[in-house]
Amino acid sequence: MSQALNANFMGFPVEEVVPDAAMVKGVSRSSLLTGRRRIRIQPQTGTSAGPNSIIQFVLADSSSLLDLNSAVLSYTITTTGTGDVSLDDGPGWCRRATIALNGTNIDDTDLANRWSVAQVLAGADRSSYNGALSFAGFWAQNNGMPSGTAYPSTQYAIGDLSGALVASSVRYKAGAQLAIPLSLISKFFGTKAYLPLSQAGELVVQLLCATNSEAVFQRPGATDGAYTMTNIFLEVDMVQPHFLYAEMLNRVTQLEGEQGVVIPYNAVISAQGQSVTGSGQANIVTSLATNNLRKVIVTMSPTDQLANINYPAVSAFGNHSLTGVQFRCGSLYFPSQEAVNTGSIWWMTASAFNGGEPLHNRNGIIDYQTFTKTTGPGPVGFNVTGVTQKQYWADSCVVGYGFDNYKGGEPLDADGISVLGQAGSQLVTLLRIAPNASYFPNGVTPNIHLERTRYIVLKNGALRVEGV
């Protein structure tokens, strides 16, 4: 038996491996990191905020490393107004997130609320959405939080926004105590590497609050909805390095001739395209001169409803009879043949989020019904209970494409495609849609989110950011 095992199998060599459970080894630890503490930071702009205001934090430390993944923004948000009034799904209040390091702008994500919801719809999973993300303000497709005490008579179907709005309004009008990881607002805070603040300088986080009409979702019939934020603070983990490791960091980043430190991170740039009114082919052009374009996400919002408080513009992404998707960069086409099948378009999107593995445990919360749904903006039937009205305004058509060359394992720091020099550094998004003229007389507005890799370089006592 032993000889059979040691022999070649079908002509291939057999390698002897000791299973982890049987491995003889010591105990692992890292003496380079000597401590971790969680600190709370108050915003410089005050602990309260409202529509059109700015929330600003400044982080600085002379000896610690900042764990970017640990950053969590906490706040109490309260809505007022006639009838059912809730914040839109997720961080509907956050219109824009701007991050600066030592005076250098490193990330500027506009339409941060829409980008966050699109990321969750396509890249999270049902258990996370219903569980952990409910603490971050995600509620529109969570039927596990009915209002009142008459459970389960107040239960509603998944995607039944009318029932969900009742429950959410109760929580928000009472003052919902929420907290959201900053990585759901700015991709920079999804960086795995610790940031040496003592070498990088001050980190400034600015969050622009959206208007009432954009952030708030109020049941049709009234338009006096509003929101306020109070008790705002940011919590982060600071990691204390060993003093010898701290000295080494100082040497390699400050002295001339040393190699320096490079921290790769992903950043998002967002734009809204021209309104598409007619049916047929729509070409949306976005410019970004990057060598590392990693992902593109596209959603569509009714043009007339972008500033309508009675429509959930932050979270309702209609399908609008989508029959074709393709992205072009210079002479390169992604995919090579236009995606024309609904299922094909979805799996193309899923591949952009889970590394191409079909049965990944984070395949999104979108289903066939919500992906192909386009409900009109009118309130007719919104309060009616019945099969035809379930999933009203639960439209979840999120289209994406991942440009990484390597998928299925640990993501590479430098991957994707180069747009620089390709037809004016432009990415052209082709959509074949047919907006309903009676519902959407002024068409739909595409929301384009481009994710690319940039690099923070700490060398020779200076900081610079490479990559557009």
C-alpha positions in Angstrom: 0.0 0.0 0.0 2.8 2.4 1.0 4.6 1.7 -2.3 1.4 2.4 -4.2 0.9 5.7 -2.5 4.5 6.8 -3.1 4.4 5.8 -6.8 3.4 8.2 -9.5 -0.3 8.5 -10.2 -1.3 8.2 -13.8 2.2 9.5 -14.7 2.0 12.5 -12.4 4.3 12.8 -9.3 2.7 12.6 -5.9 3.8 15.1 -3.3 3.7 14.1 0.3 1.9 16.7 2.4 1.4 16.9 6.2 -2.2 18.0 6.9 -2.5 21.1 9.1 -4.2 19.1 11.8 -1.2 16.9 12.1 1.4 19.5 11.6 4.1 19.8 14.2 4.7 23.4 14.7 5.0 26.1 17.3 2.7 29.0 18.3 2.6 32.0 16.0 2.6 35.5 17.2 3.9 38.9 16.1 6.2 40.8 18.4 6.2 43.7 15.9 2.7 44.8 17.1 2.6 45.4 20.8 -0.9 46.8 21.4 -4.2 47.9 20.0 -6.6 50.6 21.3 -10.0 51.8 20.0 -10.4 55.5 20.1 -13.3 57.9 19.6 -13.0 61.0 17.5 -15.5 63.9 17.5 -16.1 65.8 14.3 -14.5 69.2 14.0 -17.7 70.5 12.6 -19.8 69.6 15.6 -21.7 66.5 16.7 -24.9 67.5 14.8 -25.5 67.8 11.1 -28.3 68.2 8.6 -29.0 68.6 4.9 -26.1 70.2 2.8 -23.8 70.3 5.8 -20.3 68.9 6.0 -19.0 66.4 8.6 -15.3 66.6 9.0 -12.9 64.4 11.0 -9.1 64.8 11.5 -7.0 61.8 12.5 -3.4 62.2 13.6 -1.0 60.2 15.7 2.7 60.4 16.3 3.5 56.7 16.9 0.6 54.4 15.8 -0.6 52.6 12.8 -4.2 53.2 11.7 -6.3 50.1 10.9 -8.4 51.5 8.1 -10.9 48.6 8.1 -11.8 49.3 11.7 -13.2 52.8 11.0 -16.9 53.0 12.0 -19.1 56.1 11.9 -21.8 56.3 14.5 -24.7 58.6 14.7 -28.4 59.0 15.7 -30.6 60.0 12.8 -34.1 61.3 13.2 -36.8 62.0 10.6 -39.8 64.3 10.8 -42.7 64.9 8.5 -46.3 63.8 7.7 -47.0 60.1 7.5 -44.4 57.5 7.0 -40.9 59.2 6.7 -37.7 57.2 6.6 -34.2 57.7 5.4 -33.6 56.0 2.1 -31.8 52.6 2.2 -28.3 52.5 3.7 -26.3 55.8 4.0 -28.9 57.8 2.0 -27.7 60.9 3.8 -24.1 60.7 2.4 -23.8 62.4 -0.9 -20.0 62.7 -1.2 -17.0 61.4 0.7 -13.6 63.2 0.3 -10.4 61.8 1.9 -7.2 63.8 2.1 -3.9 62.7 3.5 -1.3 65.3 4.4 -3.1 67.8 2.2 -3.2 65.5 -0.8 -6.6 64.4 -2.1 -6.6 60.6 -2.2 -10.3 59.7 -2.7 -13.3 61.7 -3.8 -16.4 59.5 -4.1 -19.5 61.4 -5.4 -22.9 59.7 -5.3 -21.5 57.7 -2.3 -25.0 56.8 -1.2 -25.9 55.2 -4.5 -22.5 53.5 -4.8 -22.9 52.0 -1.3 -26.4 50.6 -2.0 -25.2 49.2 -5.4 -22.2 47.5 -3.7 -24.5 45.9 -1.0 -27.2 44.8 -3.5 -24.7 43.0 -5.8 -21.9 42.0 -3.4 -23.4 41.3 0.1 -25.6 38.4 1.0 -29.0 38.0 2.5 -27.9 37.2 6.0 -25.5 40.2 6.1 -28.2 42.5 4.8 -30.8 41.4 7.3 -28.3 41.2 10.1 -25.1 43.3 10.4 -26.1 45.8 7.7 -29.4 46.6 9.5 -27.3 48.5 12.0 -25.9 50.6 9.1 -29.4 51.7 8.0 -30.2 49.0 5.3 -33.9 48.1 5.6 -35.8 48.3 2.3 -35.5 44.6 1.5 -35.4 43.3 5.0 -38.7 41.7 6.0 -37.4 40.6 9.4 -38.0 43.9 11.2 -41.8 44.5 11.2 -43.2 47.4 13.2 -45.5 47.2 16.2 -46.0 44.3 18.6 -48.6 42.3 16.5 -45.9 40.1 15.0 -46.3 38.4 12.6 -49.5 40.2 11.4 -47.4 43.2 10.5 -44.8 41.0 8.6 -44.3 41.9 5.0 -42.7 40.2 1.9 -39.1 40.8 0.9 -39.1 43.8 -1.4 -42.5 45.0 -0.2 -41.3 48.6 0.3 -44.7 49.8 1.4 -44.7 47.5 4.5 -41.0 48.1 5.1 -41.5 51.9 5.0 -44.0 51.7 7.9 -41.5 49.8 10.0 -38.5 52.0 9.1 -40.5 55.2 9.7 -41.2 54.1 13.3 -37.5 53.6 14.0 -36.3 56.8 12.3 -38.9 59.0 13.9 -37.9 57.7 17.3 -34.3 58.3 16.5 -32.4 55.4 15.0 -29.0 54.7 16.5 -26.9 53.5 13.6 -23.2 53.0 12.7 -21.7 52.3 9.3 -18.2 51.1 8.4 -16.5 53.8 6.4 -15.5 51.3 3.8 -19.2 51.3 2.7 -18.8 55.0 1.9 -15.2 55.2 0.8 -13.3 52.3 -0.7 -10.1 53.7 0.8 -11.2 52.4 4.2 -11.3 48.9 2.7 -7.5 48.9 2.5 -6.0 46.0 4.3 -2.6 47.6 5.0 -2.2 49.6 8.2 -1.5 53.3 7.6 1.5 54.8 9.4 0.1 58.1 10.5 3.3 59.3 12.0 4.9 59.2 8.5 1.8 60.0 6.4 0.6 63.1 8.4 -3.0 64.1 9.0 -5.9 62.2 7.6 -8.9 64.4 6.9 -12.3 62.8 6.2 -15.1 65.1 4.8 -18.6 63.8 4.3 -21.2 65.9 2.5 -24.8 65.5 3.7 -27.4 65.1 1.0 -30.5 67.2 0.6 -33.8 66.2 2.2 -35.3 65.3 -1.2 -32.4 63.0 -2.0 -31.8 61.4 1.4 -35.4 61.0 2.7 -38.1 58.7 1.4 -41.6 59.8 2.3 -44.9 58.0 1.5 -46.5 59.8 -1.4 -49.0 62.4 -0.4 -46.7 64.7 1.6 -43.4 66.4 0.9 -42.4 67.9 4.3 -40.0 65.1 5.3 -36.6 66.0 6.8 -33.7 64.5 8.7 -31.2 65.5 11.3 -28.1 63.8 12.6 -26.9 64.0 16.2 -24.3 62.4 18.5 -21.9 61.9 15.5 -18.5 60.3 16.3 -15.9 58.1 14.6 -14.2 55.1 16.1 -11.0 53.6 14.8 -8.4 51.1 16.0 -4.8 52.3 16.5 -2.2 49.6 16.5 1.0 50.2 18.4 4.2 48.9 16.7 7.3 47.8 18.5 9.7 50.7 18.9 12.3 49.1 16.7 9.8 48.6 13.9 8.7 52.2 14.3 12.3 53.3 13.9 12.6 51.2 10.8 9.5 52.8 9.3 11.0 56.3 10.1 14.3 55.3 8.4 12.9 53.9 5.2 10.4 56.7 4.7 12.4 59.7 5.8 16.0 59.1 4.7 17.2 59.6 1.1 18.3 56.5 -0.7 15.9 54.2 1.2 13.2 52.2 -0.6 10.2 53.9 1.1 6.8 52.4 1.7 4.1 51.9 -0.9 0.5 51.4 0.2 -1.9 50.4 -2.7 -5.6 51.2 -2.2 -8.7 51.3 -4.3 -10.7 54.5 -4.9 -13.9 55.2 -6.7 -14.9 58.0 -9.1 -18.6 58.5 -9.8 -20.5 60.4 -12.5 -24.0 60.7 -13.8 -24.4 60.4 -17.6 -26.7 62.3 -19.9 -30.3 61.5 -19.6 -31.4 58.7 -21.9 -34.9 59.3 -23.3 -35.3 57.1 -26.4 -35.2 53.4 -26.7 -32.3 51.7 -28.4 -28.5 52.0 -27.8 -27.2 54.5 -25.3 -23.4 55.2 -25.1 -22.2 56.8 -21.9 -18.6 58.1 -22.0 -16.5 58.5 -18.8 -12.9 59.7 -18.7 -10.4 58.3 -16.3 -6.7 58.1 -17.2 -5.7 55.2 -15.0 -3.4 52.2 -15.5 -5.4 50.1 -13.0 -9.1 50.2 -13.8 -10.6 47.3 -11.6 -14.3 47.5 -11.8 -17.3 49.5 -13.3 -20.8 49.6 -11.8 -23.8 51.0 -13.6 -27.2 51.8 -12.3 -30.1 53.8 -13.7 -32.4 56.3 -12.0 -35.5 58.1 -13.4 -34.4 61.6 -14.3 -37.6 63.2 -13.0 -37.3 61.5 -9.7 -33.7 62.3 -8.7 -34.9 65.1 -6.4 -38.4 63.6 -5.5 -38.8 62.9 -1.8 -41.6 60.5 -2.7 -39.3 58.2 -4.7 -36.4 56.2 -3.3 -33.9 57.4 -5.8 -30.9 56.2 -3.8 -32.0 52.6 -3.8 -34.4 51.9 -6.6 -32.4 51.0 -9.7 -34.8 50.1 -12.5 -34.1 47.6 -15.4 -35.8 49.7 -18.0 -36.1 46.8 -20.5 -32.3 46.3 -20.4 -31.4 43.9 -23.3 -27.7 44.6 -23.9 -24.5 45.6 -22.0 -21.0 46.1 -23.2 -18.0 48.2 -22.2 -15.4 49.6 -24.7 -12.0 51.0 -24.0 -10.2 52.0 -27.2 -10.3 48.8 -29.4 -11.0 46.5 -26.4 -14.5 45.3 -25.7 -15.7 43.8 -22.4 -17.2 41.3 -22.8 -16.0 40.5 -26.3 -19.6 39.9 -27.5 -22.4 42.1 -26.1 -24.2 40.6 -23.1 -27.8 40.2 -24.3 -29.2 37.6 -21.9 -30.6 38.6 -18.5 -29.0 35.7 -16.7 -25.7 36.4 -18.5 -25.7 40.0 -17.5 -26.3 39.1 -13.9 -23.4 36.5 -13.8 -21.1 39.0 -15.4 -22.0 41.4 -12.6 -21.6 38.7 -9.9 -18.1 37.9 -11.3 -17.1 41.5 -10.7 -17.8 41.1 -7.0 -16.9 37.5 -5.9 -13.9 36.7 -8.0 -15.7 34.7 -10.6 -16.8 31.9 -8.2 -20.5 31.1 -9.0 -21.6 29.8 -5.6 -19.6 32.3 -3.5 -21.3 33.1 -0.2 -21.6 36.8 -1.1 -23.5 36.6 -4.3 -25.7 39.6 -3.6 -29.3 39.9 -2.5 -30.7 40.5 -6.0 -33.0 38.0 -7.5 -34.5 37.6 -10.9 -37.6 39.5 -10.0 -35.9 42.6 -8.6 -33.2 42.6 -11.3 -35.7 42.7 -14.1 -38.1 45.1 -12.3 -39.0 48.7 -13.4 -41.9 50.1 -11.4 -43.3 53.5 -12.4 -42.8 56.5 -10.2 -46.5 57.1 -9.5 -47.9 56.2 -6.1 -50.9 54.4 -7.5 -51.3 51.1 -5.7 -48.4 51.7 -3.3 -50.7 51.1 -0.3 -52.5 48.2 -1.8 -51.9 44.7 -0.3 -51.7 42.1 -3.0 -49.4 40.0 -5.2 -49.2 42.7 -7.9 -47.9 45.3 -5.5 -45.2 43.4 -3.7 -41.7 44.5 -4.4 -42.9 47.9 -5.5 -39.9 50.1 -6.0 -37.6 47.2 -5.0 -35.9 47.6 -8.4 -32.3 46.2 -8.1 -30.8 46.3 -11.5 -27.1 46.7 -10.7 -24.8 46.0 -13.7 -21.0 45.5 -13.2 -17.9 44.3 -14.9 -14.6 43.3 -13.2 -11.4 44.0 -15.2 -9.0 42.0 -13.0 -6.9 39.5 -14.9 -6.5 37.2 -11.9 -9.6 35.9 -10.1 -10.4 33.1 -7.7 -7.7 33.9 -5.1 -6.2 36.7 -3.2 -6.7 39.9 -5.2 -3.5 41.4 -6.7 -2.4 44.9 -5.7 -1.8 45.9 -9.3 -4.3 44.4 -11.7 -7.1 45.5 -14.1 -6.7 47.3 -17.4 -5.0 50.5 -18.5 -7.3 53.2 -19.8 -4.4 55.6 -20.2 -3.9 56.5 -23.8 -6.9 54.4 -25.0 -9.1 56.6 -27.2 -8.6 59.7 -25.0 -8.5 57.7 -21.7 -12.2 57.0 -22.0 -14.5 54.1 -21.1 -17.6 53.8 -23.2 -20.6 52.1 -21.6 -23.1 50.6 -24.0 -26.7 50.0 -22.7 -29.6 48.9 -24.8 -32.7 50.1 -22.9 -36.2 51.3 -23.6 -37.5 53.6 -20.8 -41.3 53.8 -20.7 -42.2 57.2 -22.1 -45.5 57.4 -20.1 -43.7 56.8 -16.8 -40.4 58.4 -17.6 -41.0 61.3 -20.0 -37.5 62.7 -19.5 -35.8 59.3 -19.5 -33.4 57.8 -17.1 -30.0 59.0 -15.8 -27.2 56.4 -15.7 -25.0 56.4 -12.5 -21.4 55.3 -13.4 -18.9 54.2 -10.7 -15.3 53.4 -11.7 -13.1 51.7 -9.2 -9.3 51.9 -9.8 -6.1 51.3 -7.8 -3.9 54.1 -6.6 -0.7 54.1 -4.6 0.4 56.1 -1.5 4.2 56.5 -1.7 6.0 57.5 1.5 9.6 58.2 0.5 12.4 60.7 1.2 10.4 62.5 3.8 7.5 63.2 1.4 4.1 61.8 0.5 2.9 61.5 -3.0 0.0 59.6 -4.7 0.6 57.8 -7.9 -2.2 56.8 -10.3 -5.0 59.0 -11.4 
